[in-house]
Amino acid sequence: MLRDYLIDLPLVAILRGLRPENAEGVGQVLVEAGFRIIEVPLNSPEPFKSIQTLARSLPESVLVGAGTVIDPEDVNGVLDVGGKLIVMPHADVAVIRRAKELRMVCTPGVATPTEAFAALKAGADAIKIFPAEAIPPQIVKAWRAVLPPDTIVLPVGGIKPETMKPYLDAGANGFGLGSALFTPVMSTADISRNARAFAEAWKALSAPA
């Protein structure tokens, strides 16, 4: 299921700090730029309202959900407002299992191979390498040598258009994008510009040689 959303543009928009009244406008400019996966971290203002607005206003082809999910009970809350994606900064198997029991997509954060294998065993749909600033491409390449070949690997943390290529060469399948894409003080024009820059960078990197 997750792979379907990653086909055209495997970039996850992380909207930390998004306010509900801005959710629809921000979501629209991201979709126009080609984004198909959007998460609202739960430490944002009224995150469930923003998730609900995005889920209702965006096409069904867009996967909407929550980031920074710490409590298994919050998984139910995300589903109740129309979210289908659970993203975590850690690899708590209780959260992963709850998400999979509810047939949601789950991408836990991992920082070691031990965490990665435990997350996959619990049913994770992908692994979020976090924070990527502390896990350089050469480590991702080493992980790739031992992870199951079909594992979806998404570095998150400090990713910019110009820093994607080394991770892609090391075996990354896509990226989670934070403050280089969105901050609460950015205008929709700024967000649109950033989104298109990331989309164009990805297309250039993934084009046949």
WODA-V27724 format. One record per pair of residues at least 6 apart in sequence whose C-alpha atoms are under 7 Angstrom apart, sorted by the first residue. I is the first residue (numbers start at 1). J is the second residue. D is the distance in Angstrom with one decimal. If there is no record, write none. Layout:
i=I j=J d=D
i=I j=J d=D
//
This chain:
i=2 j=105 d=6.7
i=2 j=125 d=6.9
i=5 j=36 d=5.9
i=5 j=37 d=6.8
i=9 j=34 d=6.5
i=9 j=35 d=6.3
i=9 j=199 d=7.0
i=10 j=174 d=4.7
i=10 j=175 d=6.7
i=11 j=35 d=6.7
i=11 j=174 d=5.6
i=11 j=175 d=5.0
i=11 j=176 d=5.8
i=11 j=177 d=7.0
i=12 j=37 d=5.0
i=12 j=38 d=5.8
i=12 j=175 d=6.2
i=12 j=176 d=4.5
i=12 j=177 d=5.9
i=13 j=37 d=6.3
i=13 j=38 d=4.8
i=13 j=39 d=6.2
i=13 j=176 d=6.3
i=13 j=177 d=5.3
i=13 j=178 d=6.8
i=14 j=38 d=6.3
i=14 j=39 d=5.1
i=14 j=40 d=6.1
i=14 j=176 d=6.7
i=14 j=177 d=5.7
i=14 j=178 d=5.0
i=15 j=39 d=6.2
i=15 j=40 d=5.0
i=15 j=41 d=6.7
i=15 j=178 d=6.8
i=15 j=182 d=6.1
i=16 j=40 d=6.0
i=16 j=41 d=5.4
i=16 j=44 d=5.7
i=16 j=183 d=6.9
i=17 j=44 d=4.4
i=17 j=45 d=6.3
i=17 j=183 d=6.9
i=17 j=184 d=5.5
i=18 j=44 d=6.1
i=18 j=45 d=6.8
i=18 j=184 d=5.7
i=19 j=45 d=5.8
i=19 j=46 d=7.0
i=19 j=50 d=6.5
i=20 j=46 d=6.8
i=20 j=49 d=5.7
i=20 j=50 d=4.3
i=23 j=50 d=5.6
i=23 j=53 d=6.5
i=23 j=54 d=6.2
i=24 j=53 d=6.3
i=24 j=54 d=5.8
i=24 j=57 d=6.4
i=26 j=188 d=6.1
i=27 j=54 d=6.4
i=29 j=192 d=5.5
i=30 j=192 d=6.5
i=30 j=195 d=6.3
i=33 j=192 d=6.9
i=33 j=195 d=6.0
i=33 j=196 d=5.3
i=33 j=199 d=6.9
i=34 j=199 d=7.0
i=36 j=61 d=6.8
i=36 j=62 d=4.5
i=36 j=63 d=6.0
i=37 j=62 d=5.8
i=37 j=63 d=4.7
i=37 j=64 d=6.0
i=38 j=63 d=6.3
i=38 j=64 d=5.0
i=38 j=65 d=6.5
i=39 j=64 d=5.8
i=39 j=65 d=4.8
i=39 j=66 d=4.8
i=39 j=67 d=5.6
i=40 j=47 d=6.3
i=40 j=51 d=6.5
i=40 j=65 d=6.4
i=40 j=66 d=4.8
i=40 j=67 d=5.5
i=41 j=47 d=6.9
i=41 j=66 d=5.3
i=41 j=67 d=3.9
i=41 j=68 d=5.0
i=42 j=66 d=6.3
i=42 j=67 d=6.0
i=42 j=68 d=5.6
i=42 j=69 d=6.4
i=43 j=68 d=7.0
i=48 j=78 d=6.7
i=48 j=81 d=6.7
i=51 j=64 d=6.9
i=51 j=65 d=6.3
i=51 j=81 d=6.8
i=51 j=83 d=6.4
i=52 j=81 d=4.9
i=52 j=82 d=5.9
i=54 j=64 d=6.9
i=55 j=64 d=6.0
i=55 j=82 d=5.7
i=55 j=83 d=6.4
i=63 j=84 d=6.6
i=63 j=85 d=6.7
i=64 j=83 d=5.3
i=64 j=84 d=6.0
i=64 j=85 d=6.0
i=65 j=78 d=6.7
i=65 j=83 d=4.3
i=65 j=84 d=5.3
i=65 j=85 d=4.2
i=65 j=86 d=5.9
i=66 j=78 d=6.7
i=66 j=85 d=6.1
i=66 j=86 d=5.3
i=66 j=87 d=6.0
i=67 j=86 d=6.1
i=67 j=87 d=4.4
i=67 j=88 d=5.7
i=68 j=87 d=6.2
i=68 j=88 d=4.7
i=68 j=89 d=5.7
i=69 j=86 d=6.7
i=69 j=87 d=6.2
i=69 j=88 d=5.1
i=70 j=88 d=6.8
i=71 j=95 d=6.6
i=72 j=94 d=6.4
i=72 j=95 d=4.6
i=72 j=98 d=6.2
i=75 j=98 d=6.9
i=75 j=99 d=6.2
i=84 j=104 d=5.1
i=84 j=105 d=6.2
i=85 j=104 d=5.8
i=85 j=105 d=4.8
i=85 j=106 d=5.9
i=86 j=99 d=6.8
i=86 j=105 d=6.1
i=86 j=106 d=4.7
i=86 j=107 d=6.3
i=87 j=106 d=5.9
i=87 j=107 d=4.8
i=87 j=108 d=5.6
i=88 j=107 d=6.5
i=88 j=108 d=4.6
i=88 j=109 d=5.5
i=89 j=108 d=6.3
i=89 j=109 d=4.5
i=89 j=130 d=7.0
i=90 j=108 d=5.7
i=90 j=109 d=4.4
i=90 j=110 d=5.9
i=91 j=108 d=5.1
i=91 j=109 d=5.6
i=91 j=110 d=6.0
i=91 j=115 d=6.3
i=91 j=119 d=5.9
i=93 j=119 d=6.4
i=93 j=122 d=5.9
i=96 j=106 d=6.3
i=96 j=122 d=6.4
i=96 j=123 d=6.7
i=96 j=124 d=6.3
i=97 j=122 d=6.2
i=97 j=123 d=6.8
i=99 j=105 d=6.9
i=99 j=106 d=6.3
i=100 j=123 d=6.7
i=105 j=125 d=6.2
i=106 j=124 d=5.5
i=106 j=125 d=5.6
i=107 j=124 d=5.9
i=107 j=125 d=5.9
i=107 j=126 d=5.0
i=107 j=127 d=5.5
i=107 j=128 d=6.1
i=108 j=119 d=6.9
i=108 j=124 d=6.8
i=108 j=127 d=5.7
i=108 j=128 d=5.7
i=109 j=127 d=6.1
i=109 j=128 d=4.5
i=109 j=129 d=5.8
i=109 j=130 d=5.6
i=110 j=116 d=5.6
i=110 j=127 d=6.6
i=110 j=128 d=6.0
i=110 j=129 d=5.3
i=110 j=130 d=5.9
i=111 j=129 d=6.0
i=111 j=130 d=5.8
i=113 j=143 d=6.7
i=116 j=127 d=6.6
i=126 j=151 d=6.3
i=126 j=152 d=4.7
i=126 j=153 d=6.0
i=127 j=152 d=6.3
i=127 j=153 d=5.3
i=127 j=154 d=6.2
i=128 j=153 d=6.3
i=128 j=154 d=4.8
i=128 j=155 d=5.7
i=128 j=156 d=6.4
i=129 j=154 d=5.9
i=129 j=155 d=4.5
i=129 j=156 d=5.9
i=130 j=155 d=6.3
i=130 j=156 d=5.4
i=130 j=157 d=6.3
i=131 j=156 d=6.0
i=131 j=157 d=5.0
i=132 j=155 d=5.5
i=132 j=156 d=5.3
i=132 j=157 d=4.9
i=132 j=158 d=6.8
i=133 j=157 d=6.0
i=133 j=158 d=6.1
i=137 j=166 d=6.0
i=137 j=167 d=5.0
i=137 j=170 d=5.7
i=138 j=170 d=6.7
i=140 j=170 d=6.0
i=141 j=170 d=4.6
i=141 j=171 d=6.2
i=144 j=171 d=6.5
i=152 j=173 d=6.0
i=153 j=172 d=5.2
i=153 j=173 d=5.4
i=153 j=174 d=6.9
i=154 j=172 d=5.9
i=154 j=173 d=6.0
i=154 j=174 d=5.1
i=154 j=175 d=4.8
i=154 j=176 d=6.5
i=155 j=172 d=7.0
i=155 j=175 d=5.2
i=155 j=176 d=6.4
i=156 j=175 d=5.9
i=156 j=176 d=4.7
i=156 j=177 d=6.5
i=157 j=178 d=7.0
i=159 j=177 d=6.2
i=160 j=180 d=6.2
i=161 j=198 d=5.4
i=161 j=201 d=5.7
i=165 j=205 d=6.7
i=181 j=191 d=6.2
i=181 j=194 d=5.3
i=181 j=195 d=6.1
i=182 j=191 d=5.9
//
